[in-house]
Amino acid sequence: MKTIYFTLIALFVFQTSIFGQTEIKPSITWSGYLETYYVYDFNQPANHERPSFMYNHNRHNEFNLNLGFIKGTYLSANTRANLALMAGTYAQYNLASEPSLLQHVFEANIGVKLSNKQNLWLDAGIMPSHIGFESAISKDCWTLTRSILAENSPYYESGAKITYINLDNRWTLSALALNGWQRIKRPDGNQTLALGTQVQFKPNDKTTLNWSTFIGNDKPSSQKQERYFSNLYGIFQLSSTLGLIAGFDYGLEQKAVASSEYNTWYSPVAILKYTANTKWSGAVRWEYYQDKNGVIIASNTPNGFQTKGYSLNIDYKISDNLLWRMEGKYLESKDAIFNKEGKAVNNNFSLNTSMAIQL
């Protein structure tokens, strides 16, 4: 399987010539993002930390900063680069395993265009993940909080990526070599690169179809357990007011070193968005996440992690770059994986609100 990935990367590189520059004046632009939030969790965690599988909007009964960053972007005919530095509880919890100096890096990458006749780029560094339809930038997502599926697959990745976009922008093809499953620093003792692919097709302005994959070992090489992951989703604009996202993640990981048996996990999700006018919109979400063997989410309960969720959010667009959001979210698990007043319970309900501005 890995031979196929490397062959794909090689074909991208060696079948393409580097041509002269087109007339694009080099430029540097600056942008920023800031999102504050308040969450009331009715299970009332004493330490104010919400369930451990949540990495965004995860502080109870506090006014807090989820994510804020300042970003510089450089663009010329054949070169591009991005550098963004961040702060917030997203960085605090989602990058907790990274070296302290890297925990505030939201993005840091350089790209080189390999052809002036084709839209073909090689990018390297710390980049947004090629997996999923939700990002850490809540303003760009249909719901205020992230799905369990998004919270427990990579938001960012570190490595090199070759991307080809055809001339009518309908097809996007990418091949990646990565440090690991949402890793900047590779695990100690791990000497193997992880690999990824992305195929995205936009047959028209109302439909986006995407299939992303990951293959690799996220443990020391002596404890190698190969992981295979598939992320599939579609985004459909059903009418001028109604949109639908349907997604499905499926993963496998070897049960032990060199094992032919695998632990599996999967998660379907559906989001329906209604846009009433230029100011008001709302969305409902249904999701389910099953990880019986605790590969991604360890519950240490008899049936493992088996949780379904529902949410309803209402958004008000104050201005073109300022969004106020409100959301109710209910989670229900097969086992009692949540904590309320010192007792294990199988459900969690929260009310959430946020204010986000894009600069």
N, C-alpha and C positions, 0 to 999 in steps of 0.2 A: 504493500500500500504506500509506504513512504517513497519507494522508487518512483511511483506514478506522480506524486507531488513534486519531487525534485525534477523530474522530466518536464512537467508542466512549466515550472519556473524557468528551466533552461530554454525551452522553446520560446517563452516570452522574450527572453533576453537576446538570444543569438539569431532569431529570425527578424530582428528589428535593427535598422541602421539609425545612427544619430545624425540628424540633418542640421542645417543652419538655423539661426534664430529667426522667429517671426517678429514683427514690429510691435512689441508690447513694452511700454515704458516701465522700468522697475518702480515698484511702489511699496511703501510700508503703511499699513493701516492698523488702527487700534480699536479694540472693542472691549466690552465688559458685560458681566452678568451678575445679578445679585438676587437671591431668593431668601426671604425670611419666612418663618413658619411658627405655628402654634398647634400642638396636638394634645387632645385630652383623651387618654386611654382609660376606659372605665374599669379596667383591672387594677388601676392605680399602683403601678410598680413603685416600691419604696425608694429605689435608687434612680428613678426616673428613666431607666433604660427600657425601651420596648423590646419585644422578642428578638433574639439574637440573629435571626435570619433576615432582619430588616436593616438596611444600611443607609436609607434616606428617611428624613422626617421621623427620626427614631428617638427623640427625647420627649418624654411625657410632661405635660403641665409646665412647659417652659416656652418663652418667646426666644427663638434661637435662629441662627444662620444655618441653612442647609448647605448652600453652595454660593460662593462668590469668587469670581476670577477676573483678572485683567489679561487680555490676550493681544499679542502683536503678531501680525501676519505680513510676510514679505512675499511678493510675487513679481516675477519677471517672465521673459519669453520661455525659458527652459528651466527655471528654478522656482521653488516655493518653499516656505518654511513657516512654522507656527511655534510660538512659545506662549504658554498660559500658566500663570501661577495662581493658586487657589487657597481658600480657607473655608471652614465650615464643618459641620458634623458629618457630612458625606466624606470629606477627606479624613477626618478623625477615625471613623469606623471602617470605611472601605479600604483604606490604605494602611491599616494598622500594622500589617506584616512587612511593610516596606522600610528601608532605611530612613531615618528621620529627615534627612536632607531632601529626600525624594517624595515625601508624603504631601508636599504642597505643589507638586508638579501636575497640572491637569493635562497638559499637552506639550510635547517638545519633539518636533520632527522636521526633517529636511527632505524635499523631494526633487528629483531630476526628471525632466521630460526626455524620453528616449527617441522621440520622433516628432518632426514638425508636420508630418502628413497624417499621423494618427494620434489619438488622444491616449497615449501610453506613458505611464509614470512609474518611477521607482521611488518609494518613500521609505524612510527608516527613522526609528526613534520611538517615542512614546506617543501612541495614537488612540483615538476612540476605537472601541471594539467593532469588529466586522460582524458581530453576532447580535441579533435582536432588533426590534423596532422601537425600543425605549432607550433613552439615554439618561445621563445624570442631569441634563438640563430639563427640568420639569416643565418649563414654559413650552417646550417643543413636543411634549407628550400629550396624549388625549386625556389622561387622568392626572390628578394631583400627585398621588402616591404611585410608586412603581408596583408592578405585579410581582408575585413570588418568583415567577419565572425569570424576570429581569434582574431582581435582586440577587439571584443565585447563579447567574452566568456572567461572563466578563463585561464590565463597563469600559475597561481600557486594556490595552495590550502593548507590549514592547517587542519590537522586531523589525523586519523588513517586509514590504508589500509591493507587489507589482500589480498595477491596475490598468485595465483597458476598457475604454468606453467607446462604443462605435459612433459613427458620424451623426446618426439621428438620435443619439442619447437614449436608445431603447434598451441596449444591453450593457451591463457592467460586469466584468469578469476580474476576479482578484485571486492571487495566490500569495500565501504568507508563510514566513518562517519566524517563529515566536519563541520568547523565553519561557513560555508556559501559559497556564490557565490563569489569566489576569495576574501577570507577574511583571514587575520591572526587574527586581533581583531574583535570579533563579535560585531554587532551593539548594542548600549546601549538599554536595555530593551528586547533584543532577548534572550529567554531561550530555544530555540529548536535547536537541531542538524539538519544539512542537511545530505542527503544521496546520494550516487552515486554508479554506477556499471560500469564495463567495460568488454566487451567480444571481444577478438581479435582472429582471425583465419587466419593462414597462410597455405593454402593448398599446396603451393609449394614455391620455392624461388622467384617466379616472382609475387606473389599476396599476398596482405594483406587486410583483411576485418575487420572493426572495428565498434562496436556500443557502445557508452558511454551514460550514463544518469545522470541526476541530479534531485533531488526533495528536496524542502525546502523553507523556508520563509526567505527573506533577509531584513525584516523590524522588528521593535519592536513587541513583541508578541501581544500587544494590537491592532496593526494595521496589523495583520497577513494576508498576501496574498500568498497562496501557489503557488510555481513555479514548473512547470514540463518541463524538457528540454531533448531533444534527439539529439545526434550527431552521424551521420552515414557517413562513408567514405570508399572508396576503393582505394588502390594503386596498379597499374598494370604496369609491365614491358612488354610492347607490343613487343619489339624487342631489339636487342643489343644497339640500338641508341634512341629508342622512349619509353617514359614513360607517364602514365596518372594518375592523381589524380582526383577523382570525389567525392564531399562531399555535404551533405545536413543537415542543422540544422533546428530544429523546436521546438518552445517553446510556453508554455501557462502560464499565470498568472491570478489569480483571479482578477476580476475588483474591488472588495471591500471585506471587511472582511466577511467571511462565504458566499460569493456569489457563485452561481452556474453558473455564466457567466464568460467567460475568454477573456482576450486580448491575441492575438497571434502574433508571428513574425516568419519569416523563411528566410533561405538564402541558395541557391544553389551555388556551385562553381566548376569550372573545370580548371585544369592546365595541359598543354601538354608540356613535356620537351624533347628537342632534344640534344643528346650528340654527337658532331662531332668527337671528339678525346679526348685524355687524358687531353688536355689543355682547349678546348673551348666547351661551351654548352650554351643553351638558353632555354627560356620558355615563353609561352604565357598563359595569364589567362583571363578568363571571370567569372564575379561574379554578383550576384544580392542580395540585402538585403532589405526586406520589414518589417517595424515596424510602421504601421499606427498609433498605439496608444501610441507610445513613451515609451514602457516598458524598452527597453535597450538604444535606441538612441532617445532623445527628440528633434524634429526639430521645434516644435511650428508653424507648417504650416498647411494649410487646408487638405492636403493629407498625412500628416505625413512623415516619412522617407521612401522613396522608391527610391533607388539608384542602378544603375548598373555601373560596372567598367570593364576596360580593361587594361592590362599591357603587356609589352614586355621587357624582360631582356636578357642581354648577359653577360656571366660569363667567366672570364679568370683565370685559376688556375695557379698562379705564381709558387707555389711549393706545396708539399703535404699538408702543413698546412696554406697556405696563398692564399686568394681568393679576386680577384678584380671584382666588379659587377657594371653594368650600367643598368638603367631601365627607361622607359617612362611609365607613368600611367595617365589614363584619367578616371574621374568619372563624371557621368551625373545623375541628380536627377529630379524627376517629378516636384518638387517645387524648388523655388530659395532658397536653404539652404546655399549656399556659399556666401562669400563676396569678392568683387573686387572693390577697389578704393571707398569704402563707399557705394556701390550698391549691392543689392542682385542679385545673378546670380545662374543658375542651373547647372554649370559645373566647373570642376577643373582639371587642367593639371599640371603635375610636371615632372621634370627630376631629377633622383636620382643616386647617385653613392656611393659605400662604399668599404672599405678595411677591411677584417676580418682575424684574425690570431688565430689559436688554438694552445695552448702550452701544 
